[in-house]
Amino acid sequence: MPKRVDKIIMENSDVIIKHWLEIVSERRKNDYTSSISEELFQSTNREFVNVIFDSLETKGLTDELEAFSERLVNLGWPLSYLTDGLQTFRRVTIDFVLSQHDQIDTDFFSVILDRVDSWVDPIINKLVNEYSGNWEHTVSLQRVALQELSAPLIPVMRNITIMPLIGTIDTERAKLIMENLLDGVIKHNAEVVLIDITGVPVVDTMVAHHIIQAAEAVRLIGSTCILVGIRPEIAQTIVNLGIDLGKFPTKSSLRKGFETALELTGRTIHREKKKEKIVENIMASLEKE
Amino acid sequence: MDFKSCVNIRQEWDIVGARQLGREKAKELGFGTVDQARIATAISELARNIYLYAGTGKVRFEIVDQLDKKGLKIIAIDEGPGIRDVSQVMQDGYSTSGGLGAGLPGVKRLMDFFEIRTEWGEGTEIETIKWVR
């Protein structure tokens, strides 16, 4: 009996396809795919329906299906286009097969349902897997990218390193900050590390707690930690929260922090006086005349 | 009261979501940058408490519009273990998780109105308001 169902479907594929295309095109009018050109939409529909029939002929998932879904994923077509399309297809096919028979007993009815389901369901599964696999891949790539950016350490000068922090700090990132900080201090032989929090939007007790711990750990291995980039509003919220950041030096800007760091490592910035001397010489010679 | 919105707290990144929504609302209401930072920090503390101690819960925002003043009300609700001794958690430096213990007393200082309703074993509801100045 299942064979008979297959036969009906195959022999009347033109009618089914025509019907399906009508419904899908009709639904398109108030739909998500409106930004896609009519031509592309129609050709994709035709390709889609061919892929579906191919998989019925070969009784299994085909390479075409894989290629088709891969192409749609890359083009960024919504998954709902495919799932809606297949659901419509299932309904159209069942309706058609039923309409070919005047009398239907329950056994035959369940055979039809079973047959169509076993044909359409694997395709849906395959497509959903393909899409979600693609999303998972993107998310994991982004996570890696984010992790690489999360706690950079820049050795700017002998014995001085800077860690600029931008964005939200969560527990995972806080761990990375601590590890990178300590590794970097040892590796670059830093006497002073500047942690720049200009780009951190909110400093709550957890963030503060992690910074205090990191600074304490840096102190334990014999270096000094300076917290810089504390904006006025952040300073006020820290005071309101009652957080004690008195154990290590803090500065409002990276520039001031860097000057302090130079002082701590026994250095100062000197402006070269050459130009001034030249001007003085000219002035002096002018006065003589 | 003309709008309501709500953020579910299920994972750590939802704290950021709640904070961003709260900051947006605060900006719309015309809070200054310092008060925006205070509100964002308070939301962060409340949402983190939910995440740390209750696991899941939600943070709700309401605009309070009274005759003489306007403000943002933040309500943090969870069905976690509740707080056994409220006066203890309102002390600075008390923490069961090894933190700084400045969270709840800090939020009270950051905001203008602060109220805890809790029952041991029933969950916690914290209501807090900041008025626009």
Interface residues (C-beta under 8 A of the other chain):
Chain A: T168 D170 T171 P201 V202 V203 D204 T205 M206 A208 H209 I212 P232 E233 I234 Q236 T237 N240 L241 G242 I243
Chain B: E12 W13 V16 R19 T33 V34 Q36 A37 R38 A40 T41 S44 E45 R48 D92 G99 L100 G101 A102 G103 P105 G106 R109 L110
